[in-house]
Amino acid sequence: LYDWHAGQTWQQMIDRQHRIDPEQAVALAGQCLKALGYLHRQGVIHRDVKPSNLHQGEDGVLRLLDLGVALSGREPSDMRALHAGTPSYVNPEQWGFRMSAGSSLATDDESAVQLPTAQSDLFALGVTLYQLLTHKLPYGEVLPYQVGRYYRDPTPPSRHNPQVPIWLDHVLQKAVARDQRCRFETAEE
């Protein structure tokens, strides 16, 4: 039995061309980071953080939906290795992209593909917030049969939405950085 909660998903906000101001986006992100932090401390990786899986209730509570592809660490290794999630929100290392020592993008064969981690969820949240503020994806739309296009850094969000302050540009660009060593490591960070 499921409870019904009035409200809307972040995707519904985007689809209605609802302009979220940066202050509201930061508040929404804070709620989502608390939920992700809790999951990560329990050893759970969501693997499909995206606007349609984030429900903002009329009661002010954010609900993280669809844990159908989540990992708990207790599943078989071949299950962990299956690609899951929505391609446009998947971090580069899950596609086999990595940054070389000279800060250039390199691709390897299948052996370079990394398993999802808590950092994968944080990357997906960064993509989601970028989209919420700009109505664009930082690396463009990635279709299920494609591999992400991580050949250049994304355009700062303030170039698409002048309301976005420079400090938030820096936070979002860190969240969706091509090089995982430059990204946030934990939800608390």
SVG drawing of the C-alpha trace seen along z (x, -y; Angstrom):
<svg xmlns="http://www.w3.org/2000/svg" viewBox="-3 -38 53 51">
<polyline fill="none" stroke="black" stroke-width="0.4" points="0.0,0.0 1.4,-3.4 0.6,-6.8 -0.5,-9.6 1.4,-12.9 0.2,-16.0 2.9,-17.9 5.0,-17.6 8.3,-16.1 11.2,-18.3 10.6,-17.1 7.1,-18.5 8.5,-21.8 11.0,-21.8 8.3,-20.7 6.0,-23.6 9.0,-25.9 8.8,-26.8 11.8,-29.0 13.3,-28.1 15.3,-30.9 18.8,-30.0 17.8,-30.3 14.9,-27.8 17.2,-25.5 19.8,-25.5 17.0,-24.7 15.8,-21.8 19.3,-20.6 19.9,-20.6 16.8,-18.4 18.0,-16.0 21.6,-15.9 20.2,-14.9 18.3,-12.0 21.2,-10.9 23.6,-11.2 21.3,-9.0 21.1,-6.4 24.9,-6.5 25.6,-6.0 23.4,-2.9 25.5,-1.6 22.8,-2.3 23.5,-3.9 20.3,-5.1 21.8,-5.0 18.9,-6.9 18.8,-10.4 17.0,-12.7 14.2,-15.2 11.4,-12.7 12.6,-10.8 12.5,-13.8 9.1,-14.7 8.5,-17.9 5.4,-17.5 3.0,-20.3 3.9,-19.6 7.4,-20.8 8.9,-17.4 11.2,-16.1 10.8,-12.4 13.4,-10.4 11.5,-8.0 12.2,-4.8 14.8,-2.8 14.3,0.0 17.9,0.0 19.5,-1.0 22.5,1.0 22.8,2.1 26.2,3.9 24.6,7.3 23.7,8.0 25.9,10.3 28.9,8.5 27.4,9.1 24.3,7.2 26.4,4.3 28.1,4.1 24.9,3.7 24.4,0.3 21.4,-1.3 20.1,-4.8 19.3,-7.4 22.2,-8.0 22.2,-11.9 22.8,-11.7 25.5,-9.0 29.0,-10.1 31.8,-9.7 33.7,-6.9 30.7,-4.6 31.1,-4.9 34.8,-4.2 36.0,-7.9 38.7,-9.0 41.0,-12.0 44.6,-11.4 47.5,-12.9 47.7,-15.8 44.0,-16.7 42.9,-15.5 40.1,-13.1 41.0,-9.5 38.9,-6.5 39.8,-2.9 38.2,0.3 35.5,2.0 38.0,2.6 38.0,-1.2 34.3,-1.2 33.9,-1.9 31.1,-0.7 28.7,-3.3 29.5,-4.9 27.9,-7.5 29.8,-10.0 27.7,-8.8 24.5,-9.9 26.1,-13.3 27.1,-13.8 23.5,-13.0 22.1,-15.5 24.5,-18.1 23.2,-17.4 19.6,-17.6 20.2,-21.0 22.0,-22.4 18.9,-21.4 16.5,-22.8 18.2,-26.2 18.9,-26.3 16.5,-23.9 19.6,-22.4 21.8,-19.4 25.5,-20.1 26.7,-17.5 23.6,-17.5 21.0,-14.7 22.5,-11.2 20.3,-8.6 20.2,-5.0 22.4,-3.6 24.9,-6.4 27.9,-7.1 28.1,-10.4 30.0,-13.3 32.5,-14.5 35.0,-16.2 34.7,-19.7 33.6,-21.3 30.0,-22.4 29.0,-26.0 28.6,-27.8 24.9,-27.8 24.9,-31.6 25.5,-31.9 22.1,-30.3 20.4,-31.9 21.9,-35.2 20.1,-34.9 22.6,-32.1 25.4,-33.7 29.0,-32.9 29.4,-30.9 26.6,-28.6 28.3,-28.3 31.4,-27.0 29.4,-24.6 27.5,-23.1 30.7,-23.0 32.4,-21.0 29.4,-18.7 29.5,-17.8 33.2,-18.0 34.5,-15.6 37.4,-14.6 36.0,-12.7 38.9,-13.8 37.5,-17.4 34.0,-16.4 32.3,-16.3 33.0,-13.0 30.1,-13.0 26.7,-14.5 27.8,-16.2 30.7,-17.9"/>
</svg>
